[in-house]
Amino acid sequence: MSELNKLKAAKNLSDVAQLLGFSPKGLAYVLYKQKPEQKYKHFEIPKKTGGTRSICAPTSQLALLQERLGEHLYQSVLELKKKEPYLWAASHGFHKGRTIVSNAQVHRRRRFVFNVDIEDFFGAINFGRVRGYFIKDRAFELDPKVATIIAQIACHENALPQGSPCSPIISNLIGNILDLRLIALAKNAKCTYTRYADDLTFSTNLKRFPSKIAISVEQGKWVAGDRLVTEIGRAGFNLNSVKTRMSHRQSRQTVTGLIVNKKVNIRQEYYRTVRVMCNSVFQTGVYYRPIKDEETEPIFLNNLNPLEGMLSHIYFVKARRDRQPGVNKLAKFANELVVPEAPTQLYRKFLCYKHFVALASPLIVTEGVSDITYLKCAIKSLSNQFPNLVENNNGMRQVAIKFLKPTGISRDILNLAHGATGQASLISNYANQLKKYTHKPIDHPVIILCDNDDGPKTVFKNARSKTGKDVSKTTIDSFYHLVENLYLVKVPEGDPPGIRELEDLFPNEWFDVKINGKPFNRKKDHGDTTAYGKVIFAESVVRPNTHKIDFAGFVPLLSRIEGCIAHYKSRKLAEMTTTAASGL
């Protein structure tokens, strides 16, 4: 049965609880027993234009409930999109595969671009609208009891809260009613229409912009046309007149913050601002986030996450732009990723600073993604034996070490290839990279973990060049201090010393577990369907059996990791003592 049909078949709280993976008692407790102040945390975040925005973030139990509801509704929307894709063509926010770039792309090279903003988009969607939508909409037509429960899960203080995981998908469902009205209006007026959350955009190449949508009331000032105001009002929303703007071909045209005159691009002053912020971090460890309101003091931050988000945004927009056929002539193929070198270098320098200089905990660089799962499970299982490798978080023990994922955008930007090749490159370039920063707290070690076999030959070679010591698969040092806060740890060589991989630390019995009738093969080639490999072994065998597996084989390895951390801590303390003494 499809996700949508499961939802339609639900009749009561027990059915909804089962759909969302809760017990009926658990669901009832969250909805009816918990006090409002136990369900949400209220806080404010600064706006770019000055002032603050209030956010209501659900606490853990409710957040999980809302997340599962949101995913269930999203899967239902995917089913609806397959049947009638044109009904969802205008919406670009909160859809997988659609972004501010896809939203802006539609409006490139237009004579007129008109932007309007819905006032208090989430706040305008109240309890009654959510409940009524799921009862009356022909795609859902849910039992009234079920619709009521969904509204109770989703709403807070008679509105969709901005911090809820299910608010985006529900706002899109109700916003789709508005989209259908405005698609028809735009088509009649020979315009193109899209919506990204609460941002509405109309564009056209007509010589005169349709008065149904917008009219010029004085030189340079436009307001929404009567027909547009009427349709938005009929859909239950209001316009924010302050954010209404028209841009012509001769001026800069922007859609969801991106320039669309010829190609979708970042505003140059935005990139320059981010570059200045990065340079401030590299020199002082803090940066300020500029505020458009001149009366508001700039906000100084040392939290790197917002800055990383800005750099990721720049890279993502330019990457998407430069993958378009004919836009970047350096690309040999339409889908080749070619990003200008300056933004890439800035992003790389930032990621090196974040991961290797300003790290908040020890970092391990593994060869493969499965290694991370092995180590996390081993540390959790042996936490009593290695208390320094775990930390207490609200009464729960968590691994106190971070891992650099061997795949993904960060590794691509850092130019760290998969496996031992990337590790060897890191050793070779590490010292020179750290010279680029004036502010270097470097409070924790970076530990390269490799198998003790023939794979890391270049790793061993580069380690020898840094330490002047013999480093090979036959050496048995607990760890090797390479440079600054960089260390190398091999999988323990065993007794007698020999070739060993991380998998060799598990009891042999776990290698006999079959998945869907297939055996485990740690050397499985890509495309081989006769066996399963390391990733599935890690996720389907090791992770679910953490409480059953004997991780005694990992004790020597975790001792080596703990030794690295202790060694660097003592070096750091000695360095601080020397610095303090020299200042007397």
Sequence and secondary structure as in RCSB ss.txt:
>XXXX:A:sequence
MSELNKLKAAKNLSDVAQLLGFSPKGLAYVLYKQKPEQKYKHFEIPKKTGGTRSICAPTSQLALLQERLGEHLYQ
SVLELKKKEPYLWAASHGFHKGRTIVSNAQVHRRRRFVFNVDIEDFFGAINFGRVRGYFIKDRAFELDPKVATII
AQIACHENALPQGSPCSPIISNLIGNILDLRLIALAKNAKCTYTRYADDLTFSTNLKRFPSKIAISVEQGKWVAG
DRLVTEIGRAGFNLNSVKTRMSHRQSRQTVTGLIVNKKVNIRQEYYRTVRVMCNSVFQTGVYYRPIKDEETEPIF
LNNLNPLEGMLSHIYFVKARRDRQPGVNKLAKFANELVVPEAPTQLYRKFLCYKHFVALASPLIVTEGVSDITYL
KCAIKSLSNQFPNLVENNNGMRQVAIKFLKPTGISRDILNLAHGATGQASLISNYANQLKKYTHKPIDHPVIILC
DNDDGPKTVFKNARSKTGKDVSKTTIDSFYHLVENLYLVKVPEGDPPGIRELEDLFPNEWFDVKINGKPFNRKKD
HGDTTAYGKVIFAESVVRPNTHKIDFAGFVPLLSRIEGCIAHYKSRKLAEMTTTAASGL
>XXXX:A:secstr
  HHHHHHH  SHHHHHHHTT  HHHHHIIIIIS HHHHEEEEEEE TTSSEEEEEEE HHHHHHHHHHHHHHHH
HHHHHHHH GGGGTTB TT TT  HHHHHHTTTT SEEEEEEBTTTTTTS HHHHHHHHHH TTT   HHHHHHH
HHHH SSSS  TT TTHHHHHHHHHHHHHHHHHHHHHHTT EEEEETTEEEEEE  SS  TTTEEEEETTEEEE 
HHHHHHHHHTT  B GGG EEEETTS  EETTEE SSS B  HHHHHHHHHHHHHHHHHS EEE  SSTTS  EE
E  SHHHHHHHHHHHHHHHHHHTSTTT TT SSTT     HHHHHHHHHHHHIIIIIS SS EEE SSHHHHHHH
HHHHHHTTTT GGGEEEETTEEEE  EEE SSSHHHHHTT  STHHHHHHHHHHHHHHHTT S     S EEEEE
 BSSTTHHHHHHHHHHHSS  STT   S EEEETTEEEEE   TTTT  B GGGGS GGGGG  BTTB B TT  
TT  SSB HHHIIIIIIGGGTTTS  GGGHHHHHHHHHHHHHHHHHHHHHHHHHHHHT 
